[in-house]
Amino acid sequence: AGLVGETSWYESRAVTEADGTFQAWLVPGDYDVVVAPAGETYRSAVQHGFRVRADATMQSGQVFSLETRPTLGGRVLGRDGLAVRGARVTAVPYHDAAPTHPCLDDPDLRALSSRVTPTEAVTAADGSYEVALNPGLYRLLVEPAESSGFPVTLGAPICVARRVSNFDTTLEAPVLVRGVVRDARGAPSPLATVEALVRLREGDAPGVVLRVARATADSSGAYRLLIPASAAGAP
C-alpha cells in the first residue's frame, strides 16, 4: 500500500501445463518462488527476491530451470560388519525435530526442508541402498526383516544438498521388551498389535514421532519387541 514500514504477506499457487508453462495472479511485491516438480526425477528449487512490478499488468518470459535430485547412498551392516539384505531404509524429514541444525542456516535449504517427504528403498544383497531426495534435513530409519534379530535403527541427522555417498549404518544391539496384553477384566487379549513409538526433538520443537518396533500378540496375549538401545530410554 506504499506505507512506510508496513509489510504484507500474499501467496499464490499454480500448476504447470503439459509444456511447462504456468500463470499466476500476484500483487506487486517481492516473492520467494518455490518450484516443486511432481515425481522423483527433479529436485525442488527456490528463487528469492522475485519482483512483481507495480507498473506492469503482465510479466512473461520467466524461466525456472530444475536439476536432477541428489542421491543418498550407502550400506546397512550388522554389528559383525556383514551386509544386511532386505532392510527397508526410509529417509525421514527431520526439520521439525532439529530447527537449529546448521543445515537450516542456508535460506534455500530452510525453505525447501519443510516441503520434503519421506522416501524409501530396500537394501540389495550387498547391503547397499540409494534414494533420490529433495534437498533438506533427514534422518535415516532402517527397518531390518523381523527374522534378522536386529531392531529398527536410527541414523544420524544428515543434510542433503548434493549427492551423498558411503553413508553407512550399523544396526544397533536390541533391547528385548516383552509382556502380556490384557483387557479391562484382566483376561489375555490375543492378536493385539503392540507398537513402540519415540518422539525425537530438540528443546521445544514439535519433533517427529517414529515407530521403532511393532509386534502382534500371540493367542495368549504375549508379545515381544526388539527396541533399539538408543531409544530405550526415550518417551
N, C-alpha and C positions, 0 to 999 in steps of 0.2 A: 504493500500500500504506500510505499515511499516514506514511511515514518522512521525517523532516526532511531536506531537501537531496537527496532521491532523485527522479529523473525516469525516465520510461519512454516508449517510442515505440510507437504502435499505429496501424495503417492498415486501413481497410475501404473497399470499393468497392461501389457499387450502380448499377443501370441503371434509368432511369425507365420507367414503363409508358406505354401509349398516351395516358393522360390526364395525364401528367407527374408522377404520384405515385411515390414511392420509399420503400424501407425498408432500413435498415442496422443491423447489430448493433454496438454500440460499448461499450467500457468507460468508466467515468466519467473525466472529464478535460476539458481544453481542446484544441480542434482547429482546424486550418486546413481549411476546406472548399473544395474546388475543383470547380466545375461546368464540365464540358467537353461542350457540345452537339455532336451529330452534324451534318454538313452544313456549309455555308459561309455561313449567314444570320446566326446569332447568335454573339456573342463569348463566350469563356470568362470566368468570373468567380471570384473568391476572396473568402472571408469569414474573417477572423481572429478568434480568441477565441470560437469557438462552444463553449458549455459543455454537457456532458452531466452531469446531476446524479447524485450517488451515491444519493440517496433516492428516485429515480423508476425504476419498472420500464418505463415507456414515455413518450416525449416526442413529441408530434404537433403539427401545425399550422405547422411551419416552411416558409416560402415563400421561394424564391430567384427573383429577377427578372433576366432577361437582356436585354441591349441588343444592337442590331444591330452587326455588325463594322465597325470603322473601315476606310476605304479609303485606299490609297496610289496616287496617280496622277501622271502627268507625261508627258513626251515623250522619245523617243530620237532624237538628232540626230547627223548626221555632222560631221566637223571643218569642213565648209563651211557648217554651220548648217542644212542641209536635212534634212527629216524622213526617217526610215528606216522603211520599211514592212516588216511581216512578221517583225520581230525577236521572239524569244521572251524574255520578261522573267520571271525567277524570283526571288521574294523568299526568300532562303536564311536559315534561322535562324542567328544569329551569337553566341549567348550563350556557347557553348563556346570561342569564339575570343577573346572580349574580356570576361572575367568581371569586370573592374574598370571597365567602361564606366559613366559616370554614369547611364545609363538604368536600370541594375540596382540603383541605390541605393534605388529605390522598391520596398517589400516586395511590392506586388501584382504589379508587372512582373517582379520576380525570380522569384516563384512561378509565374507564367504562362509566362515565356520558355522554360523547359525543356520545355514541352508543345506548343510551336508546331511546325508542319510546313511544308515548302516549298509555296508557292502560285505559280502562273504565269499569264501572259496573253500575248497576241500583239499587237504594235502595229498600229494601224489605218493608213490611208493618210496621215494627218497625223502619224504617229509617236507618237500618244497611246496610253496603256495605263492600266488601272486594275485593281487587285487588292484583294479584301476579305480582311483579315488579322485574326488574333487579336493582341491586344496583345503586344509583345515587341520584341526587338532583332533587326534583319535587316540583310542586305547584298544589294543587287541584283546579279544575274548576267544580263547582257544578251548574248544569242547571236544575232547577225545571220545572215541567209542566207549560205551559203558563197559565193555569186556576188557578194556585196556588196563584197568586198575588205577588209572590216573584221574585226578579231579580236573574240573574246569580250572584254567589258569589265566590270570590277567597279566598282560604285558605292560611295560612302562608306557606312559604317555609319549606320543610321537607326533612331531609337527611335519605334515606332508605339504611341501611347496613344490617339490620336484621329485624325480624318481628316487626311491629309497631301496637299496639292495642290502642283502645279508642281515635283515632284521630277524634274527633267530630267537626262538622262545623255547626255554627248557621247562618242561612240565613240573609242577610242584609235587612234593610228597603230600599224600592225602591225610586228612583228619577224619576218622570214622565217627559218624553220629548215627545212633540207632535208637529205636524206641517202638512204641505201640500206639496207634491211633485208636482212641475210644470215643464213643458217642456220649451224649449228655447223661445217660444212665450208667456209664462205665463199661459198657459192653464193647468188645473189639469191633472196629469198623473196617471191614475188608475192602480192598481195592481202592482205598483213598489215595489221592495224589498229595504228595508232600514236596514242598519246594523250599529252598533256602535262597533268600534274596539279600543283597547287600547294597547299601547306598554309598556311593563314592562322591566325595565333595571336599572342597577347601572352604574352611570357615563357614559363612552363612550362605554360600552358593546353593542354588537349587539342587545341583548334583544330578547324577544318573543312577537309576536302580537297575541292577543286573541280576539275573538268575544264575547262581553258581552251582546249583545242584537240584536234581529232581528225581523222585522215585515214586513207585506205586506200591502201596502196602499189599502184603500177601493176604491169603484167606483168613489169617488170624489177626490181621491188622498190623503186623510187624513190618517195619521199614528200615532201610539203611541208606545213609547218604555219605558220599565222599566229598568233603568240603576242602577247598584249598586252604593251606595253612595261613596264608596272608589274609584271608577273610574270616578266619575262625573267631576272631575277637571283635569283628565289626558288627554294627547293628543290622 
